[in-house]
Amino acid sequence: MTNVPQAAPLLAIDDLRVAYHRVAVALHGVTLRVMPQTIVALVGNNGAGKTTALRAISGFIGVDDARVIGGSIRFAGRRIENEPPHANTARGIVLVPERDKVFPNLTVAENLTVAATRRASSAERRRLDELVFALFPALAPLRARLAGLLSGGERQMLAFGSAIVCKPELLLVDELSLGLAPVVVDDLARRVRAIRRELGITVLLVEQNVGVALAIADYGYVIESGHVVLEGPAGELRGRPEIQQFYLGLATGNQVRRYRALRERPANGPGDRRQ
């Protein structure tokens, strides 16, 4: 029987450790893989280390006086830990930040123009612009509106659009559901799958809303206190008792205590997944 070689991961993180202000360690040996053209969810409660991991990948970690102090981050086979944000963006790693970061004094169209990558030709930039309005048709009649006058959901759509015109190879999405109504979140979640399908890109989604994240992801990781404590195909994770009980609000007091004991147990090493 012939062995079929597996594709290499687009993003490979091994034994990643991050410290703030050179003393406060926030990530303790995180290891994960993101395969090409998949949607991977990194989920956990507030303060678990999700956004720290995303900022380490994007390069924005230095803004918070934090630094990778151990392990490695490889994108397309190249090590990128502690690289600046502009260098990672040029490689095709594009961040959709939390709290819909847009330029409020620019119009929707101007936001897209400012964000557009120089790596694309004029024709390709026009195609990406039109793709944004095809994926987010609610923005089409708002091209001339100031971004500061948009609703929260519309600003989040524009944040996605600004990322798309950067021609991403890896799209990093930080807290898709933050501060938005459930109906808006459900719509944006569907759009994430459409973005992956239409652009053929890879998505790493960091999210506190575990139900939303695992509903659209192919694979998921659960992080707590800077450790990855569970991982697996998203469908399997959704069915795990500890996910249903602790994260989806179905836990009894004893179940919560048992899962907290699992979360707080020291990791055995970079390969530990506590399954």
N, C-alpha and C positions, 0 to 999 in steps of 0.2 A: 504494500500500500504506500503510495507516494504522499509525503508530507507537504501540505500546501503552506507556504510561508505566510505568516500573518503580517498585516500592515504595521509599520512602526507608529508609535504614538506621535501626534503632532506636538503635544505638551507632555513632558515627563518631569515630575517633581519627586525628588528622593531625599528623605530624611531632612526635610526643610525645617530650619530653626530661625526664628526672627526675634530680635530684641528691640524694645523701645528705650531710648535714652541710654543705650549700651548696658542696661542692667535688668530691665523688666522683660523676661522672656514670654512671648505671646504664642509662639508655635513651637511644639516639642516633637520634632521628627516626623512631620507630615509627609506622606508619600501618596501620590495619586497619578493616574494616567488619563489622558484625554485623547481618544482616537479620532482620526480625521472624519469630518462631516457627521459627528455625533453631537448630541446635547447632553452634557454632564452637569448634574446638580451637586453643589456643595451646600449642605443644609445644616442647621443647628440653631440653638437659641442665641439671643443677643449676647455679645461678648464671647462667643465660643471661639472666635479666630477666623471666621469666614472672610470678612473684609480685609483683614491683615494678609491672608493668603492671596486675595485678588490684587491687592496693592503691591505685593511683592512681585507678582507676575507682570503687572502693567508697568512697574517702575515708579509708581507714585508713592511708594513707601517712604522715600526720603523726605517728603513733605512733612511727615509726622515725626521726624527725627527717629526713624526706625531703620534697621538694616538687617539683611540676611547674615547670620553669623555662623551658619553651618548648613551642609547639604547642598543640593544643586537644583536649578531650574533649567530645563532644556526645551527650547522651542525649535522645531524642525531640526533637531540634532545639535543645536548650538547652545552653549551655556549663556544665560542672560541675567543671572542674579546680580542685583545692584546696578543694573544698567539704567540710564535715565529714561524717562517716559518717551521723549521724542524719538529715541533710538528704537524702542520697542514698537512704537506706532509705525515707524518706517518699515519695520519687519512685517507688519500686518497684524499686530496685536492692538485691538481697539477696545477701549473701556466705555461702557454706558454706566455712568456713575449713579449712585443713589440720589434721591431728591431732585430729579429732573434738572440737571445743570444745563441751562441754555443761556444765551445772551439776551436778557430781557428787553434791551433797548434796540435790538435789531429785529427786522421782520423774519418771518419763517423762511422766506427765500434767502435772505441775507445770512441767516444762521447756517444754512446748507452751503452757501458759497464760501463762508469763512472756514468751515470744517473740511471742505473738499480736499482730497489728497493731491499732491503734485505728481504722484506716481501714475495717475490716470491721464489719458489723453483728453482733449476737449470733448470729443465724441463720447468717450466712455463716461466722462463726468456728466454729460447731458443724460446719458442712459441711466446712470445711477440716480440722478435727480428724479427722473420720471418713475423709476422703480420705487423710490420712497413714497411718491404720491399714489402709486398703484397698491403698495402694501398698506399704506395709511391714508385711505381716500378722504377721511375727515379733514386732513391737512390741506387738500387740494384747493378748496375755496378760501383758505386762510393764508395764502402765500404772502399777501401784503400786510398781514396783521402783525403787530409787535408781539414778540414772544412773551413779554411780560403780561399781556392781556389774555393769554390762553388759559384754559382750565388746566388742572393738574394732570389729567389724562392726556390732554393735547400736548402739554409740555413734555410728558414722557415719550409720546410718539415722536416729537421733534428731536428729543435726545437720541432715540433709536435712529432716526433719519440722519442726524449728524454723524453717527457712527458708520452708517451704511455708505455714505459718500466718501468715507476714508478708505474704502475698498479693503475691508478686513479679511484676514484669513482665519483669525481667531477672535471671536466676539466675547468680551467679558461683560456680564450683566450683573450689576450690584443691586440687590433688593428691588426686584421688579415690582413687588406689591406694596412697597412702603407708602403709606398715606393715601392710597387710592381705594375707591369703592370696589366691592367684589366684582360687579359687572364689568368694570373697566379692566380689572386685573385679568379676568377670564378672557377678555378680548385681546389684551396684550400677549397673554400666554399663547393664544392661537397664532398671533402674528410672529412670535419667535419661531415657531415651527415652520411658518411660511418663509421667513427669512432664511432659515437653514436650507429649505427646499429650493428656493429661487436662486440663491447665491452659491449654494454648495459649500457653505462655510461651516466652521466648527464653533460651538457655543459652550462656554462655561458659565453656568448660572449660579450665583450665590444668593441664597434666599432663606429667610426665617420662616416663611409660610411653607411648611413641608408638603402639605397637600398639593398646592399649586405647582411646586417645583417637580415633584415626582410624577405629576400627571403629564408633564410635557417632556421629561428627560428620558434618555435611553439608559443611563447609568447614574448611580448616585453614591455620594459619600456623606456620612454623618460625622460632624466634627463637634467635639465638646472639650472645653478647657484646653484648647490647643492640640488635641489628639484626635486622629481619625479613629472612631470607635466601631463603625459599621460601614460596609460597602457592599454593592451588588447591583444587578439589574434593577431598574426603577420599579418594575412591576413586582419583583420579589420583595424589595424593601417596603413597598406599600402594604404588603401582606404580613409583614413581621409583627408579632404581638407588641414588641417594645416600641415600634414606630406608631402603631395604632393607639397604644395605651398612653405613651408619654407625650407624643407630639400632636396627636389628633384628639386629645381630650377625653380619652376613654379609660384612664387609669384609676385604679383603686389606690388607697394609701400604701398598701404593702407592695404593689407593683411599682409605684413611683420610687419607693425606697430601694427595691432591688435594682432598678435601672440606674439610679443614682450611684449605687455601689459599683456597677459596671463602668459608668462614666469616670468615676474618680480613681479607679484602679490604675496604677502606673503601667504604661505601655511596656511590652517586652522588647521592643526594638522597632526599626523602621518598617519591618514587614508585618507587624502586629495589626490584625484587623478585628479581633475580638468577635469572631463569628462562632 
